[in-house]
Amino acid sequence: MIKYTIVIFATLGLVYGQEKDSKDGKNLIDSTNWREFVKGEIPVYSPEESLAMFRVPSGFKVELVASEPMVLAPVFAEFDGEGRLWVCEMQGYMRDVDGSDEHAKQSRVMVLEDLDGDGKMDKATAFLESSDNPRSVAFVEGGVLVAETNQLLFCQDTDGDLKADKVEKILNYAESAHENIEHAENGLHFALDNWIYNSKSSYRFKWKDAKIVRDHTLSRGQWGFSSDAYGRKFYNDNSNWLASDWQAYDFQWPKGKESFRLEDKTFFASTTNTNYNRNYNLDDMDKLGRQKVISSASGLAVNHGETFGPDWEGAVFASESAGCTVAAFQPNQKFPETTDYKQAIYPDEKWEKVSFLTTANPRFRPVNTSFGPDGCLYIVDMCRGNVQHKRFQTPYLRKQILETGLDKHINRGRIWRVAPIGYNRVKAMEKPASLIEGLKSQNLWWRLYSQKKIIQGNKIELANDLNKLAQQITASPYSRVHAMWALSELGELEKDTIKEALKDEHWFVKLTGIRLAGEAYDQGAQFPEELKQGLKVLSNSSEGISKDYAQSVLTNGYPKREIPVPKLKAPSHIEQNQVYQKLWSEGHKHYMNICSGCHQENGNGLAGLAPTLDHSDWVTGSKEKLIASVVHGVSGPIHINEKLATGLPPIMPPHGHLSDQQLSEILTYVRNGWTNTGSVISANDIKDYRERNKERLLPWTESELKAAGF
């Protein structure tokens, strides 16, 4: 999914505003520079033709798994434990250049089956039809969770025909999707710490006793979600290839920071990709007509397993839909010594250098990736011309879309597999004989699958076997750690298991022993007094991360793990006026649905994507400046509280599509939310500003705002 990045109110949409640049007096937004690289309508290629156009490194191959009409406009794919591939379609997305009928209930959740074992899907069944742009699925005890616009559904197939017979709404979800389809909750990713995580959200879930348990967590990502064998969460946004944190282990990595964010933003396609919002800026393209840096990164996946081989252990793969590319990033050192990731780049005679997977097909649109039970990389290809949502479409791009036919031929979709040459697919897809055996798999997919089945099925009867596995020094440390996390959720983690873990030779087992000791002693928030002597020995005898964690817990105890929930309280001048109070309350609702995914519920923003709104002079200062910034947008650089803001996207698009009333409510809330106190902003204030500036189309620069007296 593509978005041109935003500085303030990052998750709001855009209808008519866009930046106009000029160089030597020429208005570049009227440029037709794509004609140098693209002649006429961009062709449409069959699945077989498309397959032949891929480029991957030596030793790998691309295979076609499924294509239209089995799947149309796919955005998500996940295997179940029987080798069936479940695909979410988003057929409502940009059916024409105007984005018409976006929420007509025309999409499906499809179940694909490979009946002959050749790796290509033979049968497709619509599990859920007439859906409003489903975005993710998760398999839970008793059924399937389906995330679609505004709601999370619990769907049950009661007769085994792979069709949903019972559909129940269990939670509001992706509520901002109706206004801004791509900037809303998605993911439903199960991780090592027994939680289900979401992108574009500050909530995580557990499925217990056929009900959702919801908890606050860090706000992460934009589209797609992944995790690795150590329980680190991986996510990204359109302008950042990858970010990661280790909340599950009390942020013991990266050292001294809460999270890691990759600095590299480059990629190298093997086709021209002029169809970006602002490629009228000539500096944004190289001499071959390729975009230089990412603007539509999404859907990443982390490799852990034997299929790709040791050189690719821990590598992260991420898609760039507008750039027709899937890039790969390898850790500079084995975890936990990892400090950075380096993009895998390959020489090419025509294109000089290319990223991991590229193509000559300009309609290849990778929007999501995942690793399957066979350890292979699966790529969800929306297979269309235009992937730019109407909210963010510049006149430059619109003109190019219509001229090159990127708005046509939308009823397509492909799923691709990247596999090592010579791999044994039949053997790789074999299901473990039991859930305990699944925890012993070398493939992370099977370990997570088995762990989830154990805890959601409340399989207490496996507790003895799980404790044995956790204490088995000859077993893989990964298997032992999965067993310990499963036991902690079941409430069956034995004290002896923790004691043995603290004495273990492998750092990950020791670290997990420290992390879960409180659960074994029924005092999760405190490290057990009985074990402190053993922890002291560990802190003196261990090296690296185990020693650091042990010393930290000895000195300070466990850190607070709860994410603080901001208290909802308006300033006194708001509470004492019923009109103001209503504005503020409605503004809070809009903010939570539309803005909090980037700026977070606490208003503190998100590194690399959106600045803080709390205690910001842009918010609490001149209301005219704030209105101007939101209605027409702002082109950076900017200063916040008199300091140059760094690490932010270059532009905040306008938000003029919101009504005067909506804007007044949102702006009144943020001016009086958290620690802020400011005057209210009325709908008439917005109306007056629009009237005075009705001829303006350009985003404001900071100097222009100052010159205008704002």
N, C-alpha and C positions, 0 to 999 in steps of 0.2 A: 504494500500500500504506500502511496507516495504523498508526501506533504512537503510544502516549502516551509522551512522551520520558522518558529514563532518565538518572540522574546517575551511578551506579556500576554496573559490569557491564552496560553499555548493551545488549549484544546478547543477553543471556539472556532467556528467556521468562517468562511469568506465567500462573498458572492461577487462583488464588483470591483474590489480594490486590488491594485497591483502596483508594483514599483515600476517607474519609468526612469531609465538611466539615460544620460546623454554623454557623448564623448565627442569633442570637437564640434559641439553644437548640433550633432545629429541625434534624433530621438530613436534610440535603438529598439524600443519596443515595437516599432513598425518594421523591424528587420525581417527579411526572408532568407536569412543566411543558411537555412537548412537546404535550400535548393542547390547549394554547392555540393552537397553530399547525397541528397535524396532526389531522385528523378521520378516524378509521377506518383501513382498510388503504390504503397508498400504491398508486396505480394503476400498471399496466404499460402502456407505450406502444409501439406498433409502430415500426419504423424510420422510416416515413414521417411518423408523428405526431411522433416525436422530432425529426426534421429541422426541422419547422416551429416548434419551440419554442426553437431556438437564437437568441441575440443576439450579434452581432458588430458591430464598428465599420463606419461607412459606407465603402463601397469594397471590402468583403470579403463573401464568401459561404461557407456550409458546404455540402459535398456528401457524400452517402453513397457510400462506396467498397465496403464489404462488411458483411454482417450474418449472423446466425444463419439457417440451420444451417451456413453456410460456416465460420464461426468461433464457438467457444464459450469464454467466459471468457478472452479474449486478454489478454496482458500485455506483448507485444513484437511489433514489426513492422519489417521492413527490406526494401528493394528489392534485387534483384540487377541485374546489368547488362543483362538482357533485359526489364526492366520488370515482372517478376513480384514479387509481394509475399509474403514469407515471414512467417508469424505463429506465435508460440509461444502455446499454450494452457496454462492452469493450472486444469484442471477439478477438481482435487482441493481447491482452496482453498475452505474454508468452505461445504461443500455443505449443511450445516444449521447451526443455531445452536451446536451442540457441536463442529463441525469434524470430523465422522466421516469415516472412510475417506480421510483426507487424502493418503496415499501409495499408494493403489490405482493401479495403472498404467493410467490411463484418459485421459491427455491426448495431444495430437498436436502435430506441427509441420506446418502447412498451407502449401501453395503456391497462391496465388491468381493467376489470369490474366484480363486484360481482352482478350477476343478481338475486340471490334469497335471498340476505341479510344474508347469514350464516357466513359471514366474510372471506370466501375463494373465490378467484378469479375464474370466470368461463369462461371468454372470453378474448382473447388477440388480439389486433390489432396493426400492425406495422405502427406507425405514420410516421416514417422516416426510410428508409432502405438504405443499401449501404453507411453507414456513417463511417467516420474515427474515431472510438473510442469516441463516445459522452460521456461527463463527467458530465453534469448538464443540467437541464432545468429550466426555469422560466416562469410563466404564466403572460402575459402582455395584456393590452388592445388591442384587435384585433388579437391576435395570441400567439405564443409560442417562446421564445428564447431558442435555442439549442446551447450549447457550445461543439465544437468538436475540433480536432487537427487543429490549425492555424486560426480558425475562429469562430465568433459568428454569428449564423444564426437567421433570423426572419422567422418563418414558419407559414403559414396560411392554415387552413382547410376551404375551401370555400363552400363545399357542405354538411358538417355535417357527413361525414363518418369516422371521426377520422384519416384521412390520410392527410399528408401535400401536398397540391396542388400547393402552391407557396412557394418557398424557396429563400431567398435573403440574401447574406452576407452583414452584416452591420458594421463589425468591425474585425480587426485582434485580435485574442484571442488565448491564450495557444500556443504561437508560439514556445516555447521550447519543446513542446510535441513530435515533430517529432524526436528529438534527445534523449529526456528523458521523456518518456510518463507520468510518475507519478509525475514529478516535474514541473508542469505547472498550469496555472490558472484553478480554478474550484470553484464551490459553488453557485453563483447567488442567494444569500440569502437576502430576503427583511427583513429589521429591522424597529424598531419603528421610527427612525428619517427619514424615507421615502427614504432611499438609499438602493440600491442592492449591497451587499458586496461579495468579492471574496477572497478565500485563494490563497496563492502564488502570491500575486498581491499587487501593491500599487495604484490600481484604484478602484473606486466605480462608480456605474451607477444610473441614473434615466431614466425612460421611459416617455417621454413627447411628445405629438403630433406625435406619431408613429416614434420617433427618440430616439436614445441613447444620453444622456447627460453624459459626463465622467468627473470625478473629481479626483484629487490626494487625497490619504488617507494614513494611516499607512499601512506598509507591514505586513501582518498577515498570520500565519498558513501554512499548507502544503496540507492537503486533508480533505475536509469537513468544514462546517462553521455553527455556530448557534448563537442565541441571546436569551436574556431572557425578562421577562415582564418589566424590567426597561430600556431596550435598551442597556444593556451591550453586547458587542461582545464576543463570545467564539470561540476558535480555538486551534489547537494543532499542533504538529509535531511528527515525529516518536519516538523521545526520550523524549517527554514531554506530560503528560496526558492532561493537559489543561492550557490555559492562557486566560486572560480576560482584557478588558479595557472599560472605560466609556467615550469614546470620545464624545458621544452624549450630555453628560452633563459636558463638559469642564473638564473631568478627575477629578471629585470630589471624585472618589473612584478608587483604594485604597488610603487612606490618605497619601499624600506625595510622591506618585509614579505615573508613567504614566500607569503602568499595573500590573496585578497580574500573577504570574506563580507558579503552584503547585510544591512543592519540591518532593513529593512522586512519585517514579518511579516503585514501586513494583506492581506485580499482582500475582494471585494464580489460576492456571488452574486446571482442573480435568482430564487432559490427559498429557502424556509426550509430550513435544514440543522441540525436539532436532534439528529441521530443521531451525536453525538460522545460519547466516553467520559465526559466530565465536564461536560456542559452542564447538570447540576443546579446548577453554580455560575452563578447568574444573570448575573454580570458577564461571563461568556464569550460571551453572546449579545447582539445589539442588539435594539432594540424591534420589529424586523420578524422576529425569530426566526432571524437569521443568525449563524453563528459569526463572531467578530471577527478572529481570527488563525488562521494555518495550524496544522494538526496532522497533515496527511497529504500534504505536498508530495512530489513524486517526478517522475521522467521528464521531464527538460528537454531543450530543443533550441535551438541557436544559428543564427540566420539569416545567410547570406552568399550573395548572388546577386541577379540583376536582377528576379526575379519579384515580390517584395514591394515593390520600389522603394527609393529611397535613404533615405527616412525610417525604414525598418526595418532598415537595415544594422547588423549586430552586435546586434540585439535578441535577448533570451533569452525563451523561452516555457516555462512550467512548469505542471504539472498539480497540482490539489488534489482528490483523488478523493472524499473525504467531503464536500467543499464544492461539488462539481459545477461546477468552474470551471477554466479555463485562463487564467493571468495572463501578461501580457507586460511586459517590462522593457527600456526603451531606455537606451542609454549616454548619460551627460550630455555627453560630448565624443567625438569620433572617436578611435579608438585610434591611438597609444599614450597620448594625453592623458586617456583615460577614468579617472575617479576614483570614479564611482558609477553606479548604475542607478536609473531612476525608473519606477515602475509606471504603465502606461497605464490611466487611469481615465476613465470616461465618465458624463455626467449621465443620469439616468433618472427619469421622472415618478413611477413607483411606488416604486422602490427607492432613489431619491435619487442613488446612484452605483453603477456596476457595473464589473467587471474586463473584460478583453479578450473572452473568450468565456464566456458564461453560458447557462443554460437554466432553464426552468420544470420540467424533468423531474428529480425527485429520484433517479432510478435511473441517471442519467448518471454514470459512474465513470471519469474519465480517469486512467489509471495510467502512461501513457508517451506521449511525443511524439517526432517526428523530422521532418527535412526530407527530401523525396524528390528524385529526379533531375529533377523538373520545377520544383523550387524552392518547392513548396507545403508547408504544414505538415500532417502526418498525426497524428491523435490516436487512441490505442488506448483504447477504451471497454470496460471489463469488463462494464458493463451489468447491474447487479444491485442489490439493496438493501443488504445488509451487506458492508462491506469491512473490518470490524474483525476481526482474527484472535483466536481463542479465548484465546491466551495473555494478551491485554491487555483482555479484555472485562469491564466493570464490571456489577454487577447492574442499575444504572440503564439502561445501554444494552441489556442483554439483555432487560429487560422491554419496552423500547420496540421492539426488533426483533420480538419475538413479537406484540406488540399491533398493530403497523402492517404486519405481513407482509413485513418486509425480509428474512426468511430464505427466502422463496419466490421462484419464477420465476428460477432461477439459470442455466438453460441458454440463455444469450443472449450476444451479443457484437457490437460494431460497430467499424468503422474509419471515421473521418471525415477529410475533407480541408478545410482552410481555404485558400481561393484568392482572389486579387484578381478582382473582377468584370471580365470582358472579356479575361482572359488566354487565350492560345492554347495549349491543352493539348497538341495534337498536335505543334506545333513545340517546346514545352518538353520533351517526352519524347524527342525525337530523340537517338539515340546518336551520339556523335562518331565520325568516320570512322576514327580510329586512337587509340592510347593517347597519342601525342604531342599530337594534337588535343584529347584529353580533358583534358590538363594545361592547355590554353589556355581551357577553358570558363570562363564567368563564374560558373558554379554550383559551389560548393565540393564538392557531392556527387560530381560527375563528376571533379573533380581528385583527390580522395582515392581514388576508385575506380580511376582510371588509375594513380596512383602505387602503389597496393597491387598491382595486376596486374603492373606492371613489376618491382617488387622481389621479389615472391613467385615470379614466373616466371623470375627471374634473367635478365632480358632484356638481356644484355651487348651484344647487337647494336644496341641503341638508344643506347649510350653517346655516340656521336658526335653524334647528333641532340639528345640531352639537354644536352650541353655547349654546343652551338650555341644552344639555347633559353635556357639559363641566362645566356648572354652577350649575348643579343639585347636591346638597349636599348629597342627599340620594342615589345617584348612586355610583357604585364602583369607587374608585380612579383610577383604571386601565382604566376603560371605559372613564373617563373624560380626562385622559392624552392622550389616543388614539385620542379622538375627537379634542383635542388641537393641536396635531401634524398634523392631517389631515387638520384642518383649516389653519394652518401656511403654508402648501403647496398650498392650494387653494387661499391663499391671503385673507381669510375671517375671520381671528381671531380677534374678537372684543376686544376693549380696556376694556370693562366691564368684559369680561371673564378673562382677566389677573388680573384686580383689585380684583375680587372675589377669584381667585386662590391664590393671595398673602396673603389673609386673611384666607385661608382654614385651617382646623385643621389637615389635613393629610399632612405629610412631602413631599410625592411624588407630590401631586398637587401643593404645594407651590414651590417646586424645579422647576417644569415645568413652573410655572408662571414666575419665575426669568429667566429661560433659554429662553423662547419664547417671553418675553416682547418686545424685539427689533423688532421682526417680526410683532407684533400687531400694532406697531407704525411706521411701514415702515422704520425702521432704525436698521436692523438686527445686525450690528456690534457694536451698542452702546446701553447701557441701557437708557431708556427714562428718561429725567430730571423730568418729571411730576410725576414719580413713586418713586423717590428716598426717599421721606419722608416715604412712606409706606414701602419701603425696609429697612429704618433705624429702623422703629418700629419692623419689622420682625426680624432684626438682634439682637435686644435687648430682644425680647420676646421668640424667638424660641430656640430650643436646637438642638445639633447634627449637622447633615449635612446641614440642611436648614440654620441654623445660620452661619455656616462656609461659605457657598456659598454666602449668603447675604452680609456678611462682606467683602468677597473678591471682589465682584462686586462693592460695595460701595467705597472701597479703590482704586481699580485698574481698574474698568470697566470690560467689557467682555474681556477674553483673545483672542489673535489672533487665529482664527479657521482654517485658511488656512494652509495646509501642504506646506511648502516651496518647490518649484521646483528647483533643482540644475541647475545652469547656466552652459551650455555646452560651455566651453572655454578651449582650449588647451594652454599649456605654449608656450612662444614665440619661443623656439627652435624647437617646433613641427610645429607651424604655418608657419615658414619660410622655411620649407623643404617639397616639395610636396610628396615625398615618405613617410616621417614620418607622414605627415598629413593624407594620405590615410590609413596607418597602424592604426593610432589613431581612425579615423572615423569608420573603419570596426570593430575595437575592441570595440568601444562603442555600436555598433549594437549587437554584440555577447553578450556583457555584459548585456545589457538590456533584451535580449531574454533568456539568460541562467542563469545569476548570480544574477540579481537584486532581485529576489524573496526572497533570504535570506540576501544578503549583502546590499540590498536596493539601490535605485537609487542614494542616496547621499553617498554611500560607508561606512556608519556608522555601518553596521552589524545588527544582530538581537540577542537579549539576549537569551542565552541558546542554540543557534544554530550556529551562525557564527560571528566571530569578525569583527571589523572595518578593512577596507582596506585603509582608509584614514589616513595618518600620522602613518604608521606602518613600522617598520624597516624590516619586512619580505617582504614588497613590494618595498620600495625605496632603500633598501640596496643592497647587492650583487645580481646581476642578475642571477649568477649561482645558488645561494641558492634558489631563487624564481623558476627558471626553474626546479631544482631538486625536489622541494616541490610539484610542480604541476604535473610533469610527473610521479613520483614514489610515491607521497604521503608522509604524515608525521604522525608519531605516537607520541602522546603527552606523558607527559606534555610539554608545550612550554612556552617561555618567549616572550612577545611583548614589545618592547621598554624597555628591561631590567627588566620588571615586570612579575611575574608569572601570566599567563592567567588562570582565574578561570571561572567556569560555562560554559565551552565549551565541546562539544563532544570529545571523546578520540582519534579520528583518522580522518585524512583527506585522503580519498582514492586517488589513482592515477587518472590521467586524460589523459593517453596516447592514448586514442582512438581519441582525437582531432588531427587534422593535424598540421604539423609544422607551416604552415601559420596561421591557426586559433589561435594557442597558441601564436604566435608572436604578433598577433593583439590584443588579449585580454590582454596580459601582458604589452604590450606597452601602452595600454589605462590605465590600473589601476596604472601603474607607473607614469602616467602623468595626472591622473584625480583628480578632486576636488582640494585639496591643495597640492597634490603630484607633485614632479618634479624629473625625473630620466632619465637615458639613455634609448634609444629604445632597443627592443629585436627583432632580426631578425629571419627569418625562419632557417637560417644557424646556428644561436646560438642554436636553439632547436635540429637541426639535429646533430650538433657536440656533444651536451650533450648525445643524445640517443646513438650515436656510441661509446662514451667512457664508457657508462654504460649499454651496451646491455645485459650483463649477469645478471644485477641486477633485482630482482623481489620484494624485500622487500621495504616497505615504510622506509623513513629515520627517525631516531630519531634526536632530537636536538643535542645530543652529537656527533653523526656520522657526521652530517653536519659540525659541528665545526672542527672535526678531519680531514675532507676532505678539509678543507680550504675554505669552502663556507661561 
